[in-house]
Amino acid sequence: CNHFFDLLFLARLSAFDVTWRELSCEGCIGQDRLGRMLCVVPQKGSTLLASRKLITSDAEAEQDHSKVAQLLAEALAQGSTVLTISEFFHLKKVPELLGQCVRIRALTITNNFVLTHIPDCLRELKNIDYLNLSYNCLAEFSEAIFTLRHLQYLNLSNNQLSSVVGPWERLQELEQLYLDSNLLCGFPASILKLRRLKKLWVLNNPLVSEKHRASAGEFPKASPTAERETDIPESELCTICQVKRAVQPVYTFHDLGGVKSLPIAYRVCSEECQKVVVELSESETVNFSLLQYGEEG
């Protein structure tokens, strides 16, 4: 069974106060291999992450940090192309030494339950084509991922991500993307430009339904202060006009990577910009991802 590792993983966590939810696995059940027992994962309301934070002391965090630093030093000295940083339950930050391990092609950083972010030095690992960051506590999406142009496999499942906004069109080699078991409601238009994407996983996310599809309805009026704002962060600009601060998201729905009706979010600042999204959503010939990001040379 492909889920034997999950059983071992759950066994190690049996001491925690965790609520569990059963998921069906057609492969396991079809082969009569105790699919219900093997295919259980933490429910989104699980107390696992909170429990780990409560029992992690500074001394324990420093000890795990030192162990990982030693692991990285050995990988650097050996010129390793494969590196795994896993099951350091008190690790809060990956050492910056990771950025010097430039020969790595496959990187796995997983099952580190208090790890909340990935260091920016990840952008130095230009040769990576496999990146597994699942089963951590990542709450912020790292922009450094978009510098990994050779990436073919990316796993960000079972984290705490509420947004994955960014220039996805830069990852033109990406074939498999796992975003299941996060806190995602929708996806940026740029994700539609992943032309080689074969498989997308988005299960167990609070995705908006098609009842939220963009329509030409009433739009909240912007405050006078908002109209005069300058130096607005790019992430808060209107997707359509790219000038004013967005007031609310509107959604269109598209099929991608085997997923039907994936919600694509557009940030809009006015009723006029919202109408543009509505009009374009009715066209089958429009590449919506071009609205937010231009083609690269």
FIRO-689802 format. One line per 2 residues: number of its first residue (from 1); their letters; for each residue y, x, z of N, C-alpha, C. Coordinates in steps of 0.02 Angstrom, whole numbers, always signed. Example, Ala and Ser with C-alpha at 12.3 -4.5 7.8 and 13.67 -1.06 7.14 Angstrom:
2
1 = as = -284,+660,+390,-225,+615,+390,-165,+660,+390; -112,+642,+354,-53,+684,+357,+2,+645,+394
END
This chain:
297
1 = cn = -60,+42,+0,+0,+0,+0,+62,+43,+0; +111,+25,-40,+172,+65,-43,+214,+60,+20
3 = hf = +197,+13,+64,+237,+2,+124,+206,+31,+187; +156,+76,+178,+125,+107,+237,+176,+145,+278
5 = fd = +224,+178,+243,+276,+215,+279,+316,+168,+324; +329,+107,+301,+368,+59,+340,+333,+43,+405
7 = ll = +267,+39,+403,+229,+25,+464,+238,+81,+515; +234,+143,+491,+244,+200,+536,+315,+200,+564
9 = fl = +364,+184,+520,+434,+183,+540,+445,+131,+595; +416,+72,+587,+424,+19,+636,+390,+37,+702
11 = ar = +333,+71,+698,+297,+90,+758,+339,+136,+802; +378,+180,+770,+420,+226,+809,+477,+190,+843
13 = ls = +494,+130,+819,+551,+94,+847,+531,+39,+895; +467,+35,+911,+442,-21,+951,+471,-24,+1021
15 = af = +500,+31,+1044,+527,+32,+1112,+596,-1,+1116; +628,-15,+1059,+694,-43,+1059,+692,-119,+1061
17 = dv = +747,-149,+1084,+753,-222,+1085,+776,-244,+1016; +728,-258,+973,+743,-272,+903,+715,-340,+884
19 = tw = +755,-379,+847,+733,-442,+819,+706,-428,+750; +648,-457,+733,+618,-442,+668,+614,-503,+624
21 = re = +614,-492,+560,+608,-546,+511,+553,-527,+461; +511,-573,+443,+458,-559,+395,+483,-570,+324
23 = ls = +466,-524,+281,+481,-530,+210,+415,-532,+172; +411,-573,+120,+350,-576,+81,+345,-517,+34
25 = ce = +287,-490,+25,+275,-436,-22,+218,-456,-66; +232,-475,-128,+180,-500,-172,+125,-449,-183
27 = gc = +143,-385,-187,+94,-333,-198,+44,-329,-141; +70,-329,-79,+25,-323,-21,-17,-385,-13
29 = ig = +16,-445,-17,-20,-507,-6,-72,-517,-60; -53,-500,-123,-99,-509,-178,-162,-467,-171
31 = qd = -156,-409,-138,-213,-365,-128,-246,-376,-60; -222,-428,-24,-251,-445,+41,-249,-385,+88
33 = rl = -189,-354,+92,-183,-294,+135,-133,-305,+191; -138,-362,+223,-96,-377,+281,-22,-370,+263
35 = gr = -3,-402,+209,+66,-396,+186,+117,-419,+237; +100,-471,+275,+149,-497,+323,+164,-446,+378
37 = ml = +113,-408,+398,+124,-360,+451,+161,-298,+425; +145,-276,+364,+173,-215,+338,+244,-224,+313
39 = cv = +260,-284,+292,+325,-295,+260,+374,-329,+306; +388,-299,+362,+439,-324,+408,+494,-273,+413
41 = vp = +556,-297,+417,+613,-253,+422,+660,-281,+474; +706,-240,+502,+753,-265,+552,+797,-320,+522
43 = qk = +807,-373,+560,+853,-425,+539,+924,-400,+544; +971,-431,+506,+1039,-406,+506,+1072,-411,+575
45 = gs = +1047,-459,+615,+1074,-466,+682,+1042,-420,+733; +1004,-372,+710,+966,-328,+754,+1011,-290,+802
47 = tl = +985,-277,+861,+1022,-238,+911,+1006,-165,+907; +968,-145,+856,+946,-75,+850,+1004,-27,+850
49 = la = +1053,-37,+804,+1107,+10,+798,+1149,+13,+861; +1162,-44,+890,+1201,-45,+952,+1165,-8,+1007
51 = sr = +1099,-16,+1010,+1060,+18,+1062,+1064,+93,+1054; +1059,+117,+992,+1061,+188,+981,+1128,+217,+1001
53 = kl = +1182,+181,+987,+1249,+206,+1005,+1256,+211,+1081; +1229,+164,+1117,+1237,+163,+1189,+1201,+221,+1223
55 = it = +1144,+243,+1194,+1105,+294,+1229,+1118,+364,+1202; +1163,+371,+1153,+1177,+437,+1125,+1234,+470,+1162
57 = sd = +1220,+526,+1195,+1272,+563,+1230,+1300,+618,+1186; +1355,+647,+1206,+1385,+702,+1168,+1338,+762,+1165
59 = ae = +1303,+774,+1220,+1257,+830,+1222,+1200,+821,+1172; +1174,+760,+1169,+1120,+745,+1122,+1144,+750,+1050
61 = ae = +1205,+726,+1038,+1234,+729,+971,+1244,+802,+950; +1267,+844,+995,+1278,+914,+980,+1211,+950,+967
63 = qd = +1160,+930,+1004,+1094,+961,+995,+1067,+945,+926; +1072,+883,+904,+1048,+864,+838,+1090,+897,+783
65 = hs = +1156,+902,+795,+1200,+935,+747,+1179,+1008,+737; +1162,+1041,+791,+1140,+1111,+787,+1074,+1118,+750
67 = kv = +1028,+1071,+762,+964,+1073,+727,+973,+1064,+652; +1017,+1018,+633,+1029,+1006,+562,+1064,+1067,+530
69 = aq = +1110,+1097,+567,+1144,+1157,+542,+1094,+1213,+528; +1044,+1221,+573,+992,+1271,+563,+950,+1253,+502
71 = ll = +934,+1189,+494,+896,+1167,+436,+933,+1182,+371; +998,+1171,+371,+1039,+1185,+312,+1042,+1260,+298
73 = ae = +1048,+1300,+351,+1050,+1373,+342,+986,+1398,+310; +930,+1371,+331,+866,+1391,+302,+861,+1370,+229
75 = al = +885,+1310,+213,+883,+1285,+144,+928,+1328,+100; +985,+1349,+127,+1031,+1391,+89,+1001,+1460,+76
77 = aq = +969,+1489,+127,+939,+1555,+120,+881,+1554,+71; +844,+1499,+68,+785,+1494,+25,+802,+1468,-45
79 = gs = +864,+1447,-54,+884,+1419,-118,+847,+1354,-134; +838,+1313,-84,+799,+1251,-92,+831,+1203,-142
81 = tv = +788,+1168,-179,+812,+1116,-225,+798,+1046,-198; +759,+1042,-144,+743,+978,-112,+758,+984,-38
83 = lt = +795,+936,-11,+815,+939,+60,+810,+870,+91; +780,+867,+151,+775,+805,+189,+803,+813,+258
85 = is = +850,+769,+276,+878,+766,+344,+862,+697,+371; +811,+693,+412,+785,+628,+431,+765,+626,+505
87 = ef = +774,+567,+536,+753,+554,+604,+788,+598,+656; +850,+612,+645,+892,+643,+696,+932,+585,+727
89 = fh = +904,+554,+778,+928,+491,+803,+996,+495,+838; +1019,+556,+852,+1084,+565,+886,+1135,+599,+840
91 = lk = +1119,+608,+778,+1163,+643,+731,+1221,+598,+710; +1282,+619,+727,+1341,+579,+710,+1377,+605,+648
93 = kv = +1365,+669,+631,+1400,+699,+575,+1357,+754,+544; +1352,+754,+478,+1315,+806,+443,+1359,+868,+438
95 = pe = +1334,+927,+456,+1375,+989,+453,+1401,+1002,+383; +1461,+1031,+380,+1493,+1047,+316,+1455,+1099,+276
97 = ll = +1408,+1133,+309,+1367,+1183,+275,+1327,+1152,+218; +1319,+1087,+220,+1284,+1052,+166,+1316,+1067,+98
99 = gq = +1381,+1073,+96,+1417,+1085,+34,+1401,+1152,+1; +1371,+1198,+39,+1354,+1264,+11,+1283,+1266,-19
101 = cv = +1245,+1213,-7,+1176,+1211,-34,+1178,+1183,-105; +1209,+1220,-149,+1225,+1195,-216,+1166,+1190,-263
103 = ri = +1108,+1217,-244,+1049,+1214,-288,+1010,+1151,-278; +1028,+1111,-229,+991,+1050,-214,+994,+1000,-272
105 = ra = +937,+973,-290,+932,+922,-341,+912,+854,-312; +874,+856,-258,+851,+795,-225,+870,+798,-151
107 = lt = +912,+752,-128,+937,+752,-59,+920,+685,-26; +887,+689,+31,+871,+630,+71,+902,+637,+140
109 = it = +946,+591,+158,+975,+588,+225,+962,+517,+249; +910,+508,+290,+888,+441,+307,+862,+436,+378
111 = nn = +862,+375,+405,+837,+362,+473,+875,+401,+526; +940,+406,+517,+984,+436,+567,+1031,+380,+591
113 = fv = +1014,+348,+646,+1039,+283,+662,+1111,+280,+688; +1142,+337,+703,+1212,+336,+723,+1256,+374,+674
115 = lt = +1228,+392,+617,+1266,+427,+565,+1309,+377,+527; +1375,+381,+534,+1420,+330,+507,+1453,+349,+441
117 = hi = +1452,+414,+423,+1482,+433,+359,+1451,+497,+333; +1459,+506,+268,+1433,+565,+235,+1492,+612,+221
119 = pd = +1485,+677,+234,+1542,+723,+226,+1565,+728,+154; +1629,+740,+146,+1659,+746,+79,+1630,+805,+41
121 = cl = +1601,+853,+75,+1573,+912,+42,+1514,+894,-3; +1491,+831,+0,+1438,+809,-44,+1457,+819,-117
123 = re = +1522,+817,-132,+1545,+825,-200,+1530,+894,-229; +1514,+942,-186,+1499,+1010,-210,+1429,+1016,-238
125 = lk = +1387,+966,-226,+1317,+970,-247,+1310,+940,-317; +1334,+975,-366,+1340,+949,-435,+1273,+938,-469
127 = ni = +1219,+968,-444,+1155,+963,-478,+1111,+905,-455; +1135,+868,-406,+1093,+814,-378,+1080,+759,-430
129 = dy = +1017,+740,-436,+999,+681,-476,+963,+628,-435; +947,+644,-372,+913,+598,-327,+949,+600,-260
131 = ln = +974,+542,-237,+1010,+539,-173,+988,+477,-134; +958,+489,-76,+934,+435,-33,+972,+437,+33
133 = ls = +1014,+387,+45,+1054,+383,+106,+1037,+320,+145; +976,+296,+139,+956,+233,+170,+943,+240,+245
135 = yn = +943,+182,+279,+927,+179,+350,+970,+225,+393; +1035,+225,+379,+1082,+258,+424,+1128,+204,+453
137 = cl = +1188,+222,+471,+1236,+172,+496,+1302,+180,+458; +1297,+192,+393,+1356,+205,+352,+1398,+142,+345
139 = ae = +1460,+146,+367,+1506,+89,+364,+1557,+98,+309; +1567,+160,+286,+1615,+174,+233,+1580,+206,+174
141 = fs = +1600,+185,+115,+1570,+210,+53,+1605,+276,+34; +1565,+327,+21,+1593,+393,+7,+1613,+400,-67
143 = ea = +1677,+414,-80,+1701,+425,-148,+1669,+486,-179; +1645,+532,-137,+1613,+593,-162,+1553,+578,-206
145 = if = +1522,+521,-195,+1463,+503,-235,+1480,+499,-309; +1541,+479,-325,+1560,+470,-395,+1572,+537,-432
147 = tl = +1567,+592,-397,+1573,+658,-429,+1504,+684,-450; +1451,+650,-432,+1383,+673,-446,+1361,+645,-513
149 = rh = +1384,+675,-567,+1376,+648,-634,+1304,+645,-659; +1258,+684,-628,+1189,+685,-651,+1144,+637,-611
151 = lq = +1174,+598,-567,+1136,+554,-523,+1097,+502,-563; +1032,+498,-550,+989,+449,-582,+963,+397,-532
153 = yl = +957,+418,-469,+930,+374,-416,+978,+377,-357; +1000,+317,-334,+1045,+313,-277,+1022,+257,-231
155 = nl = +1008,+274,-169,+984,+225,-120,+1032,+223,-61; +1066,+167,-53,+1112,+156,+3,+1091,+96,+44
157 = sn = +1028,+78,+40,+1005,+18,+74,+1002,+27,+149; +1003,-30,+184,+997,-31,+257,+1050,+11,+292
159 = nq = +1113,-3,+273,+1171,+26,+307,+1217,-31,+328; +1281,-16,+337,+1330,-66,+359,+1388,-70,+310
161 = ls = +1375,-60,+246,+1428,-59,+195,+1452,-129,+179; +1518,-138,+181,+1548,-203,+163,+1583,-199,+95
163 = sv = +1589,-139,+68,+1622,-129,+3,+1594,-67,-31; +1588,-71,-98,+1566,-13,-137,+1614,-5,-196
165 = vg = +1679,-15,-183,+1730,-10,-235,+1737,+63,-257; +1743,+73,-322,+1753,+141,-348,+1737,+144,-423
167 = pw = +1748,+202,-453,+1737,+210,-525,+1664,+221,-542; +1624,+168,-540,+1553,+174,-554,+1539,+198,-625
169 = er = +1587,+190,-670,+1575,+211,-739,+1565,+286,-746; +1581,+324,-694,+1569,+396,-696,+1495,+414,-690
171 = lq = +1455,+369,-664,+1384,+383,-653,+1342,+357,-712; +1353,+386,-770,+1321,+360,-830,+1247,+377,-835
173 = el = +1220,+420,-791,+1149,+435,-792,+1110,+391,-743; +1145,+351,-704,+1113,+313,-650,+1066,+259,-679
175 = eq = +1003,+260,-655,+952,+213,-678,+928,+166,-623; +930,+189,-560,+907,+148,-505,+959,+148,-449
177 = ly = +978,+88,-426,+1030,+81,-375,+1005,+31,-323; +1000,+54,-260,+976,+13,-205,+1033,+1,-156
179 = ld = +1054,-62,-150,+1108,-81,-105,+1087,-137,-58; +1023,-150,-53,+1000,-205,-11,+1012,-192,+63
181 = sn = +1014,-247,+101,+1023,-245,+174,+1087,-209,+194; +1142,-233,+167,+1209,-211,+188,+1251,-272,+204
183 = ll = +1316,-267,+198,+1361,-323,+214,+1405,-340,+153; +1376,-336,+94,+1414,-343,+32,+1420,-416,+11
185 = cg = +1482,-437,-6,+1494,-504,-32,+1499,-506,-108; +1521,-451,-137,+1528,-447,-209,+1533,-374,-230
187 = fp = +1543,-363,-296,+1542,-295,-323,+1602,-285,-369; +1625,-223,-375,+1682,-210,-419,+1663,-216,-493
189 = as = +1712,-230,-535,+1698,-239,-606,+1670,-176,-638; +1687,-118,-610,+1664,-55,-640,+1589,-47,-639
191 = il = +1554,-84,-596,+1482,-77,-592,+1448,-102,-656; +1484,-144,-694,+1457,-169,-757,+1453,-116,-810
193 = kl = +1483,-58,-798,+1484,-4,-847,+1426,+46,-837; +1379,+29,-792,+1320,+71,-783,+1271,+54,-839
195 = rr = +1280,+84,-896,+1243,+64,-957,+1169,+82,-955; +1149,+131,-914,+1079,+150,-911,+1043,+120,-851
197 = lk = +1078,+79,-814,+1047,+51,-753,+989,+5,-771; +930,+22,-744,+869,-17,-757,+851,-62,-698
199 = kl = +867,-40,-637,+847,-79,-579,+902,-79,-526; +922,-139,-505,+972,-148,-453,+942,-191,-398
201 = wv = +948,-167,-336,+923,-205,-278,+982,-225,-234; +990,-291,-222,+1045,-315,-180,+1021,-367,-130
203 = ln = +957,-368,-114,+931,-417,-67,+962,-409,+2; +963,-464,+40,+986,-463,+109,+1058,-440,+116
205 = np = +1101,-466,+72,+1174,-458,+77,+1206,-528,+77; +1261,-537,+111,+1294,-603,+111,+1335,-615,+48
207 = lv = +1302,-614,-10,+1337,-621,-74,+1366,-691,-82; +1425,-695,-112,+1455,-760,-125,+1415,-797,-178
209 = se = +1415,-862,-175,+1377,-903,-222,+1422,-923,-281; +1391,-953,-331,+1427,-970,-392,+1478,-1026,-381
211 = kh = +1477,-1058,-324,+1529,-1108,-310,+1597,-1075,-301; +1597,-1009,-294,+1660,-971,-288,+1682,-943,-355
213 = ra = +1651,-965,-409,+1671,-941,-475,+1745,-953,-487; +1779,-906,-520,+1851,-910,-533,+1868,-975,-569
215 = sa = +1921,-1009,-545,+1946,-1069,-577,+2022,-1070,-572; +2053,-1109,-614,+2126,-1112,-616,+2151,-1161,-564
217 = ge = +2143,-1143,-501,+2166,-1187,-447,+2231,-1162,-417; +2250,-1191,-360,+2312,-1170,-327,+2305,-1099,-302
219 = fp = +2361,-1064,-301,+2361,-995,-279,+2412,-987,-223; +2395,-952,-170,+2443,-942,-114,+2503,-902,-136
221 = ka = +2561,-924,-114,+2623,-890,-132,+2629,-824,-95; +2651,-773,-131,+2661,-707,-100,+2725,-707,-61
223 = sp = +2726,-671,-6,+2787,-667,+35,+2839,-624,+0; +2905,-636,+12,+2957,-595,-19,+2948,-521,-5
225 = ta = +2924,-503,+54,+2914,-432,+71,+2862,-401,+25; +2808,-438,+13,+2755,-412,-29,+2780,-398,-99
227 = er = +2827,-437,-124,+2852,-427,-191,+2889,-361,-198; +2918,-336,-143,+2959,-275,-147,+2921,-212,-126
229 = et = +2857,-218,-111,+2818,-162,-87,+2811,-107,-139; +2811,-45,-116,+2798,+12,-160,+2743,+54,-128
231 = di = +2717,+102,-166,+2664,+146,-142,+2605,+107,-114; +2584,+56,-150,+2525,+16,-130,+2462,+55,-147
233 = pe = +2415,+61,-99,+2352,+96,-114,+2317,+66,-174; +2286,+108,-214,+2254,+84,-275,+2201,+31,-260
235 = se = +2167,+39,-204,+2114,-8,-186,+2140,-78,-171; +2206,-85,-161,+2235,-149,-144,+2277,-178,-201
237 = lc = +2279,-143,-258,+2318,-168,-315,+2281,-224,-350; +2320,-267,-382,+2291,-320,-423,+2251,-289,-480
239 = ti = +2190,-314,-490,+2146,-288,-542,+2176,-297,-612; +2213,-351,-622,+2238,-369,-688,+2303,-333,-706
241 = cq = +2355,-342,-665,+2420,-312,-683,+2429,-241,-658; +2390,-222,-607,+2393,-154,-579,+2463,-136,-553
243 = vk = +2501,-186,-532,+2569,-174,-508,+2579,-200,-437; +2561,-262,-424,+2573,-292,-359,+2511,-290,-315
245 = ra = +2523,-300,-251,+2467,-301,-204,+2427,-365,-214; +2362,-359,-215,+2319,-417,-224,+2322,-462,-162
247 = vq = +2319,-527,-174,+2322,-576,-120,+2253,-602,-102; +2210,-611,-153,+2144,-637,-140,+2096,-616,-196
249 = pv = +2031,-617,-181,+1981,-602,-233,+1960,-666,-270; +1943,-659,-333,+1911,-712,-371,+1849,-682,-403
251 = yt = +1801,-724,-419,+1736,-699,-440,+1713,-725,-508; +1681,-681,-545,+1641,-701,-603,+1569,-680,-588
253 = fh = +1522,-703,-629,+1451,-689,-615,+1416,-664,-678; +1378,-609,-669,+1347,-576,-726,+1277,-552,-708
255 = dl = +1233,-545,-757,+1166,-518,-748,+1169,-443,-756; +1137,-407,-709,+1138,-334,-712,+1077,-305,-677
257 = gg = +1043,-259,-709,+988,-223,-677,+933,-267,-651; +920,-324,-684,+869,-369,-661,+893,-421,-612
259 = vk = +956,-418,-592,+985,-467,-546,+1022,-521,-585; +1008,-583,-570,+1041,-639,-603,+1103,-659,-563
261 = sl = +1157,-673,-600,+1219,-698,-570,+1246,-653,-514; +1254,-590,-530,+1283,-543,-482,+1358,-558,-475
263 = pi = +1384,-569,-415,+1455,-584,-407,+1499,-522,-417; +1546,-528,-465,+1593,-474,-480,+1662,-496,-455
265 = ay = +1692,-456,-412,+1755,-474,-381,+1814,-444,-418; +1866,-485,-428,+1930,-462,-456,+1984,-477,-405
267 = rv = +2024,-427,-390,+2080,-436,-344,+2140,-460,-385; +2169,-516,-368,+2225,-543,-406,+2285,-555,-361
269 = cs = +2345,-550,-391,+2407,-556,-352,+2445,-620,-366; +2426,-657,-418,+2465,-716,-437,+2422,-766,-474
271 = ee = +2450,-825,-483,+2414,-877,-520,+2404,-856,-592; +2453,-820,-620,+2448,-797,-689,+2390,-748,-698
273 = cq = +2383,-701,-651,+2328,-653,-655,+2260,-687,-644; +2260,-737,-601,+2199,-775,-590,+2178,-811,-654
275 = kv = +2226,-839,-691,+2211,-874,-753,+2180,-827,-805; +2203,-763,-804,+2175,-714,-851,+2100,-706,-838
277 = vv = +2081,-700,-774,+2011,-692,-756,+1972,-754,-777; +2000,-813,-765,+1966,-875,-784,+1955,-878,-859
279 = el = +2006,-861,-897,+2000,-864,-970,+1948,-814,-996; +1949,-754,-968,+1902,-703,-990,+1831,-719,-969
281 = se = +1823,-753,-912,+1756,-769,-888,+1720,-817,-934; +1758,-853,-976,+1729,-900,-1023,+1711,-868,-1089
283 = se = +1728,-804,-1097,+1712,-768,-1158,+1649,-727,-1149; +1602,-731,-1196,+1540,-692,-1192,+1548,-623,-1222
285 = tv = +1606,-608,-1251,+1614,-545,-1287,+1656,-495,-1249; +1682,-515,-1191,+1727,-471,-1154,+1689,-425,-1106
287 = nf = +1705,-361,-1106,+1677,-315,-1056,+1726,-315,-997; +1708,-351,-944,+1754,-360,-888,+1771,-295,-853
289 = sl = +1727,-246,-856,+1739,-184,-821,+1800,-146,-850; +1819,-162,-911,+1877,-129,-941,+1942,-150,-908
291 = lq = +1941,-206,-871,+2002,-230,-840,+2027,-183,-786; +1979,-151,-752,+1999,-110,-695,+2000,-35,-710
293 = yg = +1955,-12,-753,+1952,+59,-766,+1951,+72,-841; +1991,+119,-864,+1993,+136,-935,+1938,+183,-953
295 = ee = +1925,+189,-1018,+1874,+235,-1041,+1895,+307,-1028; +1845,+348,-1011,+1859,+419,-999,+1849,+457,-1064
297 = g = +1887,+512,-1071,+1880,+552,-1130,+1821,+598,-1126
END
